[in-house]
């Protein structure tokens, strides 16, 4: 496919649009997320010339460390990111000058986040840092910590005055997932946070929304006259959304045993993709206009009763198997997992949306661990053309028309359709046109956090969840959680590691004459 674009590196395209002066306060700065993802993202923003010169970082960690040693620790994460992404034409070597800009603005702050005194001391450090680096009092508080600390941190920021916006300075809080563990806890957390902050100050993070192809969904739909007119029940047969992982539970057994695949993936990652595909047309690209449409479509999902949960939802758990030639344990053999655990590592479901656009169109969602391939994909399956024209020809089947959006690992879009095979007779072959981001946009590798952190700094909340959207997502899955908790007869399907998932998930589509797109 011949695609012509104006090729501009990310840095050049965004040149001159620096974020305003601010201090980034990272809670959980000694953790894996900060080292592997957040600091490389800050480094990339500096390389792209999007960070202001008046910028500082307060790295809040439980354990005291010499600041030079802590900076070296974070530098390991940045260097590792550069090394791991060192293939491809767009990759650049480690930029020592960009990292030194970031490193020289890092202050290490040690304190117990459950103690009020920590926040009183943090207030003093923040005021001093703001004066030294001339940030104007603007601050982003990034909560890269365990979810049980979210409410405690926000409340204490309010007590000492760090959440207060005054004299033209803004204060914003980025909250990582999971936001609650069910509908009740999500509502309670929203209420606790919104006693201290206004909704405009809260940025609920879902890093999937930092992926270019996820952001491209809205552009694909609303900037192209060939797609939006057919984005409805008259032309679309069904939609498949797949989030497949090859990794197992790894070192997260304690977290995963209490969470499972449904809580971990569906109300956030999977529903973000679902809502962008299914939402109505917003009246603008303003954050509240887009988020209102996403919330409306989640609220329009047909409620699942107990009988529908049993029929339309599959839960599974991986057994021992083989992935890429390597033998791997089953979930129950993983360290820290109970020998008789019924925690699901896979979930598939069929949802319906009760509105005019999608009436009668099934949405099939699946996510799981230890599957045969790592992939995140949205596949729009269009209705078949009438076969009558081909009844006197050798053609016995028409190629399905599928628009597939690949989110990871290789971001891009493909369109599958029929074409005539060269020759004297009418014979059809399936062909595919592919668009790959890495082939047509020569951008440097990113972690996906760059856009999200930058958007928070400039006050654009379009890629962040609003309170009603979070609660609407939990409301969809709450009947599933309730039935699984209260009815121990609900089947837990076993599937071999390295497979595409349990057979019951295939049945979910087979009974309507459809089938999943292959993961292998």
C-alpha positions in Angstrom: 0.0 0.0 0.0 1.4 3.3 -1.0 1.1 5.7 1.9 2.6 9.2 1.6 3.0 11.2 4.7 5.1 14.2 5.8 7.7 12.5 8.0 8.6 14.5 11.0 10.3 13.2 14.1 8.3 13.6 17.3 10.6 16.2 18.6 10.5 18.4 15.5 6.7 18.1 15.1 6.2 19.3 18.7 9.0 21.9 18.8 8.1 25.1 20.6 5.1 23.6 22.4 6.7 23.2 25.8 4.7 22.4 28.9 4.4 25.2 31.4 6.8 25.3 34.4 6.0 22.7 37.0 7.3 20.3 39.6 6.7 16.6 39.2 6.3 14.8 42.5 6.5 11.1 42.1 5.2 8.9 44.9 6.7 5.5 44.6 9.8 6.8 42.9 11.9 3.8 43.9 9.5 1.3 42.2 9.7 -0.6 39.0 7.2 1.6 37.1 9.2 4.7 37.7 12.5 3.2 36.7 11.3 1.3 33.6 8.6 3.5 32.2 8.1 6.9 33.8 11.7 8.1 33.9 12.4 7.0 30.2 9.3 9.0 29.3 10.5 12.1 31.1 13.9 11.6 29.3 12.1 11.4 26.0 10.1 14.5 26.7 13.3 16.4 27.3 14.8 15.1 24.1 11.6 16.2 22.3 12.1 19.7 23.8 8.7 19.5 25.5 9.9 19.9 29.1 10.1 23.5 30.3 13.5 24.8 31.6 11.7 25.6 34.8 11.2 21.9 35.8 12.0 19.8 38.8 11.3 16.3 40.2 10.7 15.4 43.8 11.2 11.6 44.0 9.3 10.4 47.0 10.6 7.0 48.3 10.2 5.1 51.6 13.9 4.4 51.9 16.5 7.1 52.4 19.2 7.1 49.6 22.0 9.5 48.6 20.7 11.5 45.8 23.6 10.7 43.4 23.1 7.0 44.0 19.3 7.4 43.4 20.0 9.3 40.2 22.3 6.5 39.0 19.6 4.0 39.8 17.1 5.8 37.6 19.7 6.3 34.9 19.9 2.5 34.6 16.3 2.4 33.6 16.7 5.0 31.0 19.9 3.4 29.5 18.1 0.0 29.6 15.2 1.5 27.7 17.5 3.0 25.0 19.4 -0.3 24.7 16.2 -2.5 24.5 14.8 -0.3 21.7 18.1 -0.1 19.8 16.7 -1.6 16.6 15.1 0.4 13.8 16.0 3.4 11.8 14.5 5.9 14.3 16.5 4.9 17.3 19.1 7.3 18.6 21.9 6.7 21.0 21.6 7.6 24.7 21.5 11.4 25.0 23.7 12.2 27.9 22.8 15.9 27.8 19.1 15.2 28.0 19.5 12.8 30.9 21.7 15.2 32.8 19.1 17.9 32.4 16.6 15.6 34.1 19.0 14.1 36.7 20.2 17.5 37.9 16.6 18.4 38.7 15.9 15.3 40.9 15.5 15.7 44.6 15.2 12.5 46.7 12.7 12.7 49.5 12.2 9.8 52.0 9.1 9.3 54.1 6.4 6.9 55.2 3.3 7.7 53.1 1.0 6.7 55.9 2.3 9.3 58.4 1.0 12.9 58.3 4.5 14.3 59.2 5.8 13.1 55.8 3.4 15.5 54.0 4.3 18.4 56.3 8.0 17.9 55.4 7.1 17.4 51.7 5.3 20.7 51.7 8.5 22.5 52.8 10.6 20.6 50.2 8.1 21.4 47.5 8.1 25.1 48.3 11.9 25.3 48.4 12.1 23.4 45.1 9.5 25.6 43.4 11.5 28.7 44.4 14.9 27.3 43.2 13.6 26.1 39.9 11.0 28.8 39.4 8.1 26.5 38.7 5.5 29.0 39.7 3.9 26.6 42.2 2.5 24.4 39.5 2.7 20.7 40.4 1.9 17.2 39.1 1.6 14.5 41.8 2.1 11.1 40.3 0.8 8.2 42.4 2.9 5.2 41.3 2.1 3.3 44.5 -0.2 0.5 45.7 -3.8 1.3 45.1 -4.6 1.2 48.8 -2.5 4.3 49.3 -4.4 6.5 46.7 -7.0 7.9 49.1 -4.5 8.4 51.9 -2.1 10.3 49.8 -4.7 12.6 48.3 -6.3 13.3 51.8 -2.9 14.2 53.2 -2.0 16.5 50.2 -5.2 18.3 51.1 -4.5 18.6 54.8 -1.1 20.3 54.2 -2.3 22.5 51.4 -0.4 20.9 48.5 -3.7 20.2 46.6 -4.8 23.8 46.8 -4.8 25.9 43.6 -4.1 29.5 44.3 -2.4 32.6 42.8 -2.8 31.2 39.3 -0.9 28.0 40.1 -2.4 24.6 39.3 -2.1 21.3 41.1 -2.9 17.9 39.3 -2.9 14.3 40.5 -2.2 11.3 38.2 -3.6 8.1 39.7 -2.5 4.7 38.3 -4.7 1.7 38.0 -6.4 -0.2 39.5 -9.0 2.4 40.5 -11.0 0.3 42.9 -11.6 -3.4 42.9 -15.4 -3.3 42.3 -18.2 -0.8 41.8 -18.6 -0.1 45.5 -14.8 0.5 46.1 -14.5 2.7 42.9 -17.4 4.8 44.0 -15.9 5.2 47.5 -12.5 6.1 46.1 -14.0 8.7 43.8 -15.9 10.2 46.7 -12.8 10.3 48.9 -10.7 11.9 46.3 -13.3 14.4 45.2 -13.6 15.7 48.7 -10.1 17.1 48.3 -9.8 17.7 44.6 -12.0 18.9 41.8 -12.6 16.5 38.9 -10.5 18.8 36.7 -7.5 18.1 39.0 -7.8 14.3 38.7 -6.1 12.4 35.9 -6.9 8.7 36.1 -4.2 6.9 34.2 -4.6 4.0 31.7 -1.3 3.6 29.9 -3.0 1.9 27.0 -4.3 5.3 26.0 -0.7 6.4 25.4 -0.4 4.0 22.5 -0.4 5.7 19.1 -2.9 3.3 17.5 -5.4 3.8 20.4 -5.3 7.5 19.9 -5.6 6.9 16.2 -9.0 5.2 16.6 -10.7 8.5 16.9 -8.8 10.0 14.0 -9.5 6.9 11.9 -13.2 7.1 12.6 -13.9 10.8 12.6 -11.4 12.2 10.1 -12.1 9.8 7.2 -15.4 10.0 5.4 -15.1 6.3 4.3 -15.4 4.9 7.8 -17.9 6.8 10.0 -20.9 6.4 7.7 -20.5 2.6 7.8 -19.6 2.4 11.6 -23.0 1.0 12.6 -25.3 -2.0 12.7 -26.2 -1.7 9.0 -22.7 -2.5 7.9 -20.8 -4.1 10.9 -21.5 -7.8 11.7 -19.5 -8.0 15.0 -16.4 -6.6 16.7 -13.6 -8.6 18.4 -11.2 -7.1 20.9 -8.2 -9.3 22.0 -5.6 -8.5 24.6 -3.3 -11.5 24.8 -0.2 -12.0 26.8 2.5 -14.7 26.8 3.7 -13.9 30.3 2.3 -15.7 33.4 1.7 -14.3 36.8 5.5 -13.8 37.3 6.2 -12.1 40.7 2.7 -10.7 41.1 1.1 -13.8 42.7 -0.1 -11.9 45.9 -1.7 -9.2 43.8 -3.1 -11.5 41.1 -4.6 -14.0 43.5 -6.8 -11.2 44.9 -7.4 -9.6 41.5 -7.7 -12.0 38.6 -7.9 -11.2 34.8 -11.3 -9.7 34.9 -10.5 -7.0 37.5 -7.0 -6.5 36.2 -7.7 -5.9 32.6 -11.4 -5.5 31.6 -12.8 -2.4 33.4 -9.7 -0.4 32.3 -7.6 -1.5 29.3 -10.2 -3.6 27.5 -13.1 -1.2 28.1 -11.0 1.8 26.9 -10.6 0.1 23.6 -14.3 -0.9 23.5 -15.5 2.6 24.3 -13.4 4.3 21.7 -14.7 1.9 19.1 -18.3 2.0 20.1 -18.8 5.6 21.3 -20.9 8.1 19.5 -19.5 11.2 17.7 -18.5 13.9 20.2 -19.4 17.4 19.4 -15.7 18.4 19.7 -12.3 16.9 20.7 -12.6 18.7 24.0 -11.8 16.3 26.9 -15.3 16.4 28.5 -17.1 15.9 25.1 -15.1 12.8 24.3 -15.3 11.4 27.8 -19.0 12.0 27.9 -19.5 9.8 24.8 -17.3 7.1 26.2 -19.3 7.0 29.5 -22.6 7.0 27.6 -21.7 3.9 25.6 -20.5 2.0 28.7 -23.8 2.9 30.4 -25.6 1.6 27.3 -24.1 -1.9 27.6 -26.9 -4.4 28.2 -26.9 -5.5 31.8 -25.9 -9.1 32.4 -28.2 -11.2 34.6 -27.0 -14.5 36.1 -28.2 -16.6 33.2 -26.5 -14.2 30.7 -23.2 -14.3 32.7 -23.3 -18.1 32.5 -24.0 -18.1 28.8 -21.9 -15.1 27.6 -18.9 -15.1 29.9 -16.0 -17.6 30.0 -13.4 -17.7 32.7 -10.3 -19.8 32.4 -7.0 -20.6 34.1 -3.8 -21.7 32.4 -2.3 -25.1 33.0 1.2 -26.2 32.2 2.2 -26.0 28.6 4.9 -24.8 26.1 5.6 -21.3 24.9 8.2 -20.7 22.2 9.7 -24.1 22.8 10.0 -23.6 26.6 8.0 -25.6 29.1 6.2 -23.4 31.6 4.2 -24.1 34.8 0.5 -23.9 35.2 -0.9 -21.1 37.3 -1.5 -23.3 40.4 2.2 -24.3 40.3 3.4 -20.6 40.3 5.2 -19.4 43.5 2.7 -17.8 45.9 -0.4 -19.3 44.2 -2.8 -21.5 46.2 -2.7 -25.1 45.0 -6.5 -25.1 44.5 -6.8 -21.5 43.3 -9.8 -20.6 41.2 -8.5 -17.2 40.2 -9.0 -16.7 36.5 -6.1 -15.8 34.2 -8.4 -15.6 31.1 -11.8 -14.1 30.5 -13.9 -13.9 27.3 -17.3 -12.3 27.0 -20.0 -11.3 24.6 -21.6 -7.8 25.2 -24.4 -6.0 23.5 -25.0 -2.2 23.4 -28.5 -1.0 23.7 -28.5 2.0 21.4 -29.5 2.8 17.8 -26.0 2.5 16.4 -25.2 -0.9 17.7 -28.5 -2.8 18.2 -27.9 -6.4 17.3 -24.1 -6.2 16.9 -22.2 -8.5 19.3 -18.9 -7.3 20.8 -16.6 -10.2 21.7 -13.8 -9.3 24.2 -11.0 -11.6 25.5 -7.9 -11.3 27.5 -5.6 -13.8 29.1 -2.1 -14.8 30.2 0.2 -17.5 28.9 -1.4 -17.4 25.5 0.4 -18.3 22.3 1.3 -14.8 21.2 1.5 -11.3 22.7 -0.9 -9.1 20.8 -3.5 -6.4 21.3 -5.9 -6.1 18.4 -9.3 -4.7 17.5 -11.0 -6.4 14.6 -14.1 -4.8 12.9 -15.9 -7.6 10.9 -18.1 -6.1 8.2 -21.2 -7.8 6.9 -20.8 -10.1 3.9 -21.8 -8.9 0.5 -24.7 -10.9 -1.2 -23.5 -14.1 -2.7 -26.1 -14.2 -5.5 -23.7 -12.6 -8.1 -21.2 -15.5 -7.8 -23.6 -18.5 -7.7 -22.7 -19.6 -11.3 -19.0 -19.2 -10.7 -16.3 -21.4 -9.1 -16.4 -19.1 -6.1 -17.9 -20.9 -3.0 -17.0 -18.4 -0.3 -16.3 -14.6 0.0 -13.4 -13.3 1.9 -14.5 -11.6 5.1 -14.0 -7.8 5.1 -12.1 -7.1 8.3 -10.5 -3.8 9.5 -7.9 -4.7 12.1 -6.2 -2.2 14.4 -3.0 -3.6 15.9 -2.2 -1.9 19.2 0.8 -3.9 20.2 3.5 -5.1 19.7 3.6 -3.7 16.1 1.2 -0.7 15.9 -0.7 -0.4 12.6 -3.9 -1.0 10.7 -4.8 -3.6 8.1 -7.8 -4.0 5.8 -8.8 -7.4 4.4 -11.0 -7.7 1.2 -11.5 -9.8 -1.9 -9.8 -9.4 -5.2 -9.9 -11.4 -8.5 -7.1 -13.9 -8.9 -5.5 -13.4 -12.4 -6.7 -15.9 -14.9 -9.6 -16.7 -17.4 -12.1 -17.7 -14.7 -13.7 -15.8 -11.9 -11.7 -16.8 -8.8 -11.4 -14.7 -5.7 -8.5 -14.4 -3.3 -8.2 -12.6 0.0 -5.8 -9.7 0.0 -4.7 -7.3 2.8 -3.5 -3.7 2.8 -1.3 -2.9 5.7 -0.3 0.4 7.3 2.6 0.2 9.9 3.5 3.1 12.1 7.2 2.1 12.2 7.4 2.1 8.4 5.7 5.4 7.7 6.3 7.6 10.7 10.0 7.7 11.7 9.4 8.4 15.4 11.7 7.4 18.2 10.7 4.5 20.5 8.5 5.6 23.4 7.1 4.0 26.6 3.6 5.2 26.0 3.7 7.4 29.0 5.2 10.5 27.3 1.9 11.7 25.8 0.0 11.1 29.0 2.4 12.9 31.3 2.8 15.8 28.8 -1.0 16.1 28.5 -1.4 16.3 32.2 1.2 19.1 32.3 -0.7 21.1 29.7 -4.1 20.3 31.3 -5.5 18.2 28.5 -7.6 15.3 30.1 -8.9 13.8 26.9 -6.9 10.5 27.4 -7.7 10.2 31.1 -10.7 8.5 32.7 -13.5 10.6 34.3 -15.3 9.5 37.5 -18.5 8.5 35.7 -16.5 6.5 33.1 -14.7 4.5 35.8 -17.9 3.7 37.6 -19.7 2.8 34.3 -17.0 0.3 33.5 -17.2 -1.4 36.9 -21.0 -1.5 36.7 -20.7 -3.7 33.6 -18.5 -6.3 35.2 -20.1 -6.2 38.7 -22.7 -8.9 37.9 -19.9 -11.2 36.8 -17.9 -10.6 39.9 -21.0 -11.2 42.1 -22.0 -14.5 40.4 -18.4 -15.9 40.5 -18.2 -15.1 44.2 -21.6 -16.4 45.2 -22.0 -19.5 42.9 -19.2 -21.9 43.2 -20.6 -24.1 40.4 -19.6 -21.6 37.7 -17.0 -23.4 35.5 -13.4 -22.5 35.6 -12.1 -23.7 32.2 -8.5 -25.0 32.0 -6.3 -24.2 29.0 -2.8 -25.2 28.1 -0.2 -22.5 28.3 0.8 -21.6 24.8 -2.7 -22.2 23.4 -5.3 -19.6 22.3 -7.4 -20.1 25.4 -10.1 -22.5 26.6 -12.5 -24.3 24.2 -15.5 -22.7 25.8 -14.3 -19.3 24.4 -14.4 -20.8 20.9 -18.0 -22.0 21.6 -18.9 -18.5 22.5 -18.6 -17.5 18.8 -19.2 -20.9 17.2 -22.8 -21.0 18.3 -23.6 -17.9 16.2 -21.5 -19.1 13.2 -18.5 -16.9 14.0 -15.0 -17.6 15.0 -12.1 -15.8 16.8 -9.3 -14.4 14.7 -6.3 -16.7 15.3 -3.8 -15.6 17.9 -1.0 -17.9 16.6 
